[in-house]
Amino acid sequence: MAETHPPELTLNISAVERDTGLSKDTLRMWERRYGFPEPQRDAHGERVYPLEQVAKLRLIKRLMDRGHRPGKLMLHTLDDLVALGSLHEGREASLELEIFLRLIKAHQLPELRRHLSQTLMKQGLQQFVLGTVAPLNLAVGEAWMRGEIAVFEEHLYTEQIQGLLRNAVSSIQPQGRAPRVLLTSLPHESHGLGLLMVEALLVMEGAACVSLGTETPCSDIVRAAVAHRVDIVALSFSSAFGEKAAVAGLEELRTLLPSSIVIWAGGASVERMRRPIAGVDLVGTLEGVIDRVKDWRALHASL
């Protein structure tokens, strides 16, 4: 009798999207453009992905967050990507970050919330966003890339941070100073933590903020911007959002918005853009948001 082998474990495209943070459109586009991933087909003809390919996709996504381009990453083996990812750690995580990571892994949510709240009170909102949340996001992402944190644990962490930041922002007495900024993302961009971090920095600078949440069509962004008489529309693009789609969306929005309204775009996908977009200010870092506010006020103070 011939020896039989158990079937290879696979995930369908929806599960891969949830596990890696890469959209279905991105997965299909990479398959056509780069020949990877190489999905199999199930009995119904639907794409299914072997677990080794999913692990490689997870590493590629995190390395894209560090600024690498997907085309070059596709050429590496899984072991090469693991080694490349380890180069970006570069330093040991601080004791504070290690404490947060241990609490996340241990599912000690009350203790995690308490520790985060204490850090916020000690540092103040601006330093908390720049000095704790930003590096902690990176540390959580790297732990997930190494398989030390599950997807659901990363989601639980994100919910804790978002809840804390929302409460902190709502507790600040708004000064309502110019500029007036509308914050949102385009359709198919569901990641909202970056927007919330930017809103926290803007509020601390005294700017007036109007948040629409995520996934707002261009036509609705324009209507909201005009209705609220905003000076700036700020958009966030995570690494999972394709560069081509981001450019197309920004160019469409620029044609629809009044020329007097500035567009700011930031996030990992924006950092990968190879060329500027006419009429759009690409903001590369969180600190850059603070600089942009000061520059805007300096410019308009002289008008």
N, C-alpha and C positions, 0 to 999 in steps of 0.2 A: 504494500500500500504506500502510495506517495505521501511524503511528509507534508503536512498542512501548516500554514503559518497564520497567526491571527491577523486580521485586517489592520492596516495602518490607521492610527487615530488621526482624525481630521476635524477641522472646524469649518462651518459654512461662512459665507462672506459677511453676514451680519455679526456673527460671533467674533470674527477677525477684526471688524470695524470697532466693536466695543473693547476688545482686548488690546489693540494697538493704538487706537486713536486716529487711525488713518481711514479716511472716508472710502466708501465703495467706489466712487468715481476715481479717486486716486489710485486704488488698487488695480482697477481695470486699465487705467491709463498707463501705469508702470508696466503692466503685463504686455501691452501693445508696444510701448516705446523701448523698454529695456529687456524684455523677455523674462522678467522676474517681477512678482512671484509667478510660479508655474502651477496653477491650481489643477487638481484632478476634477473629474465630473462624477456626480453621484448617479443613482439610478434614474433620476428625473432630469439629468443633463445640467444640474446646477453646479456652480463652482464650489469645491471644497479644498481646504488647504492643509497639508501635512503640518504637524506641530513644529518640526524643525524650521519650516518656512515662516511660520508665525513668530517663532523666536527671533529669526533674522529680521523680520519686519519690525519687531518691537525695538531691536537695537538700532535699526536704520532710523526709525522715528526719533529716538532720543538723540542720536548723533546729528540729525537735522536740526534739532533744538540747539545744538552747540555750534551751528553754522556750516556744517558740511552739506554738500550738494548731493541729492539722491543718486544721480547718474554715476558718480564715482563710487559711492558706497555699494552699489549693486555688484561691483566687480570683486568685492572682498568676500572671503569665506566667513562663516559664523565665528570661527576662532579669531580671525583677523579683526572682526568688528568688536569682539569682546576686548581684545588687546587695545584697539584704538580708543574704545570708551574709557579704559582704565587710565589712559594718558591724560584725559580731561579732568580726572579727579584732582591730580596734581598735589593735593594737600589732604591732610586728615580733617574730617569734619570736626567742627568745634564741639566742645562738651555739650553746649546748649542744644545744638542740632542733634547730637546723638541721643539726648534725653527725649526730644520730640519724636525721633524715629522709633525709639524703644516703646514709647507710649502708643504710637500708631500701630506697631506690630502686635502689641499686647492687647489691643482693642480697649484701652482704658480711656474712653472718651471723656468722662467727667474730669479725670485728672489732666488730660490733654487740654481741655477747655480752660481749666483753672490755670495751668502753667502758661498757656498762650495769653490769657487775660492779664496775668501778673507781668509778663514781659511787655505787653502793650502799655500798661500803666507806668512801667519803669522807663521805657524808651520814648513814649509819645508816639502818635500815629505815624508821622512821617518817617521817623527812624525805624519804627516797627515794620513798615512796608518795605523800605529799602534794605534794612540791615538784618531782618529776620524772615519775613515772608518770602522775599525774592530768593535768598540762598536756600531756604527750607524747601521751596518748590523744586529747586534744582536737586537738592539732596533726595527728596522723595522720588523724583523722576529717575535718578540714577539707581536708587534702591529697587525701584520697579524694573528697570532695565536689567539688573542683575538677578531678578527673580526673587528678591527678598521681601517684596511687598506685592500683594495681589491687587488686581484692578479695583475690587470693592473697597480695599483699604485706602487706596489713593483717592477714591471718590468720597469716602467718609472724611478723610483729611480735608479735602477741598470744601466740603460742606461746613466743617468747623471754622475754617478760615473765612469763608464767605459770610457766615452768620456773625462772626466777631467783627469783621470790617463793616458790615451793614449797620450793626448797632453803634459802632464808633462813629461812623459818618453821620448817622441820624442824630447823635447826641451833640454834635457840634452846632453851635448857633451860626446859621448861615450869614455871611457878610454880604453876599449878593453883589460883589464887585465884578466889574468886567475883567476878563472876558466871560461871556456866557457860553457854556460848552454843552453840546448835546453828545451823549455817549451811547454807542450801540455797536452792533456788528451786522454784517450782511447775511442773507439767507445761507444756511448750511454751515454757519460758524456758531456753534452752540457753547463754546467755552467763554465763560463770563468772568472768571477770576481776574484776568488781566485788566478788564474794564473797571472792575471794582477797585483794584489797586490804584489805577490812574485817577479814579474819582476821589479816592481818599487823599491823594497828593494834591489834587486841584482844590478840594475843599480847604485843606490846610493852607493853601495860598490865597484863600478868600474868594476864589472864583465861584460863580453861580453855575450849578450843574443840573442838567436835565437828563435823566437816564431812561432809556427805552428798553433796557435789557438787550437780549441777543436776537439775532435772526430777523432783522427788519428789512423789508423790501426797499429799494431805492426810492420809489415813489412816496412811500410813507415817511422815509427819512426827510425828504424834501418838504413835505407838508408840515411835519413836526418842527423842522428847523425854521420855517417861515412863521408858523403860528407862535413859536416861543421866542422869535427874534434873536436867535443865537448868533454869536460871532464865529463859532468854530464847531465843526462836526468832527468828533474823534472816533475812529474805528479801530478795532483790534482784530488781528489775524493770527491764529495759532499756527503751529508748524504743520498741522494736518490740512490746512487750507492751501490749495494749490496756488502757486505763484501766478500762473496765467489767469486763473479765475479772479484772483485778487486785483491784478492790474486791470482786467476788463471791468470789474465792479467799480473800482475807483475812477476809471475814466468815464464810465456811464454817469456816476454820481456827480462828477465834476461838471459834466455838460448840463445836468439838470438843476444843480444848485445855483443860486445867484452868485455872481463873481465876488461879491463882498464877503461871502462866508468862506472862511478858511477850512481846509480839510487836513486833519492830522491822521496819519495811519501808523500803527505800531504793531509789534509782535514778531514772533519768530519767522513767519512767512515773509513779512516785510523786510526783515534783515537779509533775506536771501535774494532780494530783487537786484538785478544787474544794472538797471538803468533808472533814472529818475522819472517821475510822472508829472507832466505839466500841470501846475496848479494844485499839487498835492505835496504836503510837507511830511516826509518820511522820518519818523522819530525812532531812533535806534535803541534808546535806553530809557528806563524809568526816570533817571535823573534828568534826561532830556526834556521831559514834560515840564519840570520846574523851570528850566531855562527858557522853554518856549513861552511860558506865561510871562516871564519877566521881559522877554524880547517883544512880545505883543504889546504889553503895557508901555514899554519905552517908545515903540513906534507910534502908538496912538496918542501918547501924551503930547507929541509934537504936532499932531494934526489939528 
